[in-house]
Amino acid sequence: MLFWLSQFAEVIPGANMFRYITFRAGGAFLTALLFGFLFGKPLIEFLRRRQKRGQPIREDGPESHLVSKAGTPTMGGLLILSALVVATLLWARLDNGYVWMVLLVTVAFGLIGFADDYAKVKSANNYSGLSGRLRLAIGFGVALLAALAAMWLHPEALSGQLAVPIFNDVLLNLGWFFLPFAMFVIVGAANSVNLTDGLDGLAIMPVMIAAATLGVIAYAVGRVDFTAYLGVHFVPGTGELLVFSAALIGGGLGFLWYNAPPAAVFMGDTGSLALGGALGAIAVATKHEIVLGIVGGLFVVEALSVIIQVVYFKATGRRVFLMAPIHHHFEKKGWAEPQIVIRFWIISLVLAMIALSTLKVR
């Protein structure tokens, strides 16, 4: 919205700054961060009043959670989403199709998560939310629309193509198979982040790290001079997603202020599904779906640990991990919660550096 002030650069001193994506990304970050600081405490108090018992705690989860996390309100993802949406609408170019695609995917998955959280809180039962099949069905429906939008927005030479990192200008033509692939990326990212969100601060920092990485990539592939130098494909318009990513980071930091151990609020499915969907949508928009698997490697491992545990238990009646997702396995082994969280943050940073290196290792 504020981008349009740049049209009055001749009459408004400094208005020319609003032309620059980097300037508006900084503005989006600060706006979302201040939004989180200003409205975080009132929202938490509101959620506490509405949720007498807080988020229902899994009875089959780690025993320590039944005491330490009991009564903590959920749906804190509303704070992140509100800050993200306000900052994006304020600072991004609203005539950019990629911004609307990613924003609508984020909000749609947030609504799915909100419905699930609301059902659980209302019944005070962690297993009474939306059925897994319904969540997946709605999620795949949203992802299908996003994949169609991406194919329509992408230049003809890129539509239906899968970019391969490291190799110079290597594109695999998936044709219409790009649709199910993109759907899998978006829904898989949303549910992987959802599975990771099990400890105070565990999910939000890796999400912000991934958002920062994808934001840099979006800015790079959206500039023809950068893509020529780096030897990557050019996707005009994606640079604007840096503003969205910056808003996500600002909103995430504002939330982390209250989610740091011991958490005053949980993001719930409202936040985890929305943020995961956002990462998947950015990856699809920038044609860096494979790189998302690198920078989001922590989320991939968390999801795989659940899949492996379920499949192996059904086949043999035994468990591979003491508990899944894998962060609970380490809890069972005696690791303190802050140890797990900080070590997982470190892993996310290393993966981000590896993902960024793919831009130039060609």
N, C-alpha and C positions, 0 to 999 in steps of 0.2 A: 504493500500500500504506500509506504513512504518513498518507494522508488519514484513515484510520479512527481515528487518534489524536484527531482533532477531536471525536469522540463522548465523549471523557473530559475535555473542557475544564473541567468543574466540579471534577475531582479532580487533574488534571495542569496545573500552571501553564504558560501559554503554548501549550497544545495547540490552542487556538482558531485559532492562526495557520495550521494545516494546512488550514483551510477555504478559504483564499484561493489562487486559481490563481497569482497573481503571486508569492506567497511560495514556493509549490512549484516554480514555474518557475525561480526563483533557486536553489533547492536542487538541482534537476535539472541546471542548468548547472554548478554547482560540483562536484557528484558526478561528472559525466561528465568534466569537466576534470581533476580529481584522478585519476580512473581512468586517463586517458590518460597523465598524468605518471608514475604509479606503475608501470604495466604496459607502457608504450611501449618502453623499452629492453630489458626481458626478452623481449618479443615479437619485436623486431627481431633480437636475438641468436639466438632460436630459429629464425626464418625464415632467417637467414644459414646456420645449420648445416644446415637441411633443403634449402636451395636453393644448391647449390655454385656455380652460375653466375649466380644472380640471375634477374631477369626477362629473357627473350629480347628483344633489341633488333631492331627492323625493319631489314633490310638496305637497304630502299629509302627509309628515313627520312633525316633530316639527318645528314651525315657526322659531325658533332661528337658525336652521341649514341652512336656506336659506341665512343667512348673514355670520355666523361664519365659515361655512365650504365651502362656495362657492370658487371655484378656486383652491382648494387643489388637487394636482395630486393623482392619484390612481395607482394601479399595483405595490405598494411598496412590495408586496409579492415576487417580483423577487429578492429583496435583501435577504430575508430570505431563499428562495429556493437556490439561488446561494451559499450563505454561507454554508447552510446545505449540499448541494451536494459535494462541494469542500472539506469540512472538513471530511465528511463521507468517501469519496473515498480515502482521504489521510491517515486517521487513522484507519479505520475499516478493518477487514479481508475480502478480496474480494472473498474468497472461501466459504463464509458463505451464504447459501441460504436465510435465514431470512432477512439479510441485503438487499439483492437485491429485495426481495419481497416488503419490506416496502418502500425502496427507489423508486422503480418503481411506486408503488401506489401513493406516494407523488407527483412525477413528473407528472404522468398522470392526477391527479386531478388538479394540478397546471396549466396544459395546458388547461383543460376544463375551469377553471376560467379565464385564460388569454384570451381565445377566447371570453368569455362573456364580460370581461372588455373592450377588444378592440372594440367590436361592440358597446358598450354603449358610449365609449369616441368618437368614430368616428362619431356617429350620434348625440352626445350630448343629448341623451335621455336615462334615467334610465330604460326604459321599452323595449328597442330595442335589448337587448342581446340575447343569445341563449334561445330558448323556454324551459320552465320547463321540458317538456316531453323529449326533446332531451338531456338536461343535465342529467336527471335521467337515460335515456337509456344508455348513454355512461358510466355514473358512475357505474351502475349495471353491465355493461359489464366488466369494469376494476375490480370491486369487485369480480365478478365470477372467473376471472383468478387468483386473489389473494387467494380466498377461495380454489380453486383447488390446488394451490401451497402449501398452508398451510397443506391441507390434505396429500399431497405427502411428505412434509418435516417432518411432525410430526411422531414420532414413531408409529408403528402400534397400540399399546395399547391406544394411544391418538387420533388417526385419527377419526374424526366424533364425538368426545366426547365433552361434555360441562361440564366444571368444575364448581362446586358450592362452593362459598366462605364460610368461617366459619366452614363448616363441613369437617372433616378429610377425605381426599382422596375420596370424593364423586364425581363421574363422571356420567353424564347422556348420554347414547348412542343415539345420534341423527341420526346416519347413514348418509344417503345422504341428510337428512334434515338440516345437518350442513351447506351445501352450501347456501341455501337461508337465513339461520340465520346469517352466517358470512357476506353475502352481505348486509343484513339489517344493521348490526353493522357498517360496513365501510361507506356505503352511508349515514346512519343516522348521524354518527359522523361528516362527512364532511359538511352536510347541517345544522346541529345544530350549529357548529362553525360559519358557514357563516351567520346564522341569528343573532348570538351574536355580530358580528362585526358591531356595529352601533354607538359606541362612541369612542373617542380618548383613546386608550390604553385598552379598555374594554376586547377585545378578547385575545390579545397576552399574557397577564400575566396568565390568567387561563389555556391557552394552555401550557405555560411553566411549570406551576405547575403540570398539568396532565402528561406532558412528563417526568418530574422528577420522579413522582410517578411510572409511568409505566416503566421507566428506571430501578429503584430500583427493581421492581417486576421482570423484565426481567433478571436482573443479578442474583436474588435469585433463580428463577426457572431454570436457566441455570447451576446451581451448585448442584451437587448431595449431597454434604455435607450440604448445606443450606436447600435443600428440605427435607432431612431426619430429620433435626432438627425442621423445621417449620411444617412438616406434609403436604406439598403440593406436587403436581405432578412435576416430573422432565421432562423438555423439553430441551434436549441437543442442544446447539448452540444459544439459545436465549440470553445468557449473552452478546453477541456481540451487541445487540440492545441498550445496555447502551451507547455505543459510538455514535450511531445515535441520541439517546435522548439528550445526552450532546451537540452534534452539533446543534440540534434544539433549545436548550436553549440558546446557545451562539448566534446563528443567531437571535433568538427572542429578546434578550437583545440589540443587535446591532440595530435592527429595532425599538425597543421601545425608544431608544435614540432620534429618529426623530419623533416617533408617540406619544410621551408624549404630553399632552395638553399644548398649542394648536398644533395639529398635523401638521407637515410639509408635511406628506404623509400618505395616507391610504394604507392598505395592499390589499384591493380589494378582489374580488373573487379569484384572482390568489393566494393569501396567505391563505385566510380562508378555501377554499375547500381543498387545499393541506395539511394544518396543521390538519384539521379535519380528512381527509383520513389517514394521518400518524398515528394519535392516534388510529383510528379504526383498522388499520393494525397491530399495535403493540399488541393491545388487543387480536386480533385473533391469532397472532403468539404465544403469551404466555398463551393462554387459559384463559384469564382473562376478557372476554367480559362483564360479569356481574359487575365486579369491575369497568370497564370503566363507567358504568352507575352511579356509586357512585362518583368517582373522577371527572367525567364530569357532575355531577348533575346540575350545572349551565346551561350547554348547553342544557340538557334535558328540564329544566324548560323553557328556552327561546323558544325552539321548540314547547313544549306543549302549551305555551301561544298563539302562532300563530294558532295552530290547533284548540284549544278551541274557539278562537275569530272567526275564519272563520266558523266553524261548527255552533256555537251558533247564529251568525249573519244571516246565511242562513236559520236557522230554525225559528228564532223569529224576525229578523230585528233589534235586539238590540245588544249592545256590552257588553262583560264581563269586558274588560279592556278599559281604556281611549284610548289606542293605543297599538298595538302589533308590535314587540316583547315587552316583559314586561319591558325592560329598558326604552322604550319610555313612558310606563304607568307612571313610576316614574318621568320622566321629566315633564309630563303633570300635575303631582301632585305638582310640584314646587321644586323637588330635584335638586340641582345643579349637573352639569355633573361630576365634580370630586367626589362628594359624592356618586353617583351611582357607579362609576368605582371602587373606593377604597373599598366600602362596598361589592361589588361583588367579588373583589379580596380576601377579608377576608373570605367570604363564600367558595370560592374555596380552600383556605388553610385548612379550617376546614374539608371540604369534602375529601381532600387529606389525612389528618391524619386518618380519619375514614377508608378510603380505605386501607391505609397501615396497619391499625390494624387488618384487616381481615387475614393478613398473619399469625398472631400468635393466634388470638382468635379461637381456634379449640379444 
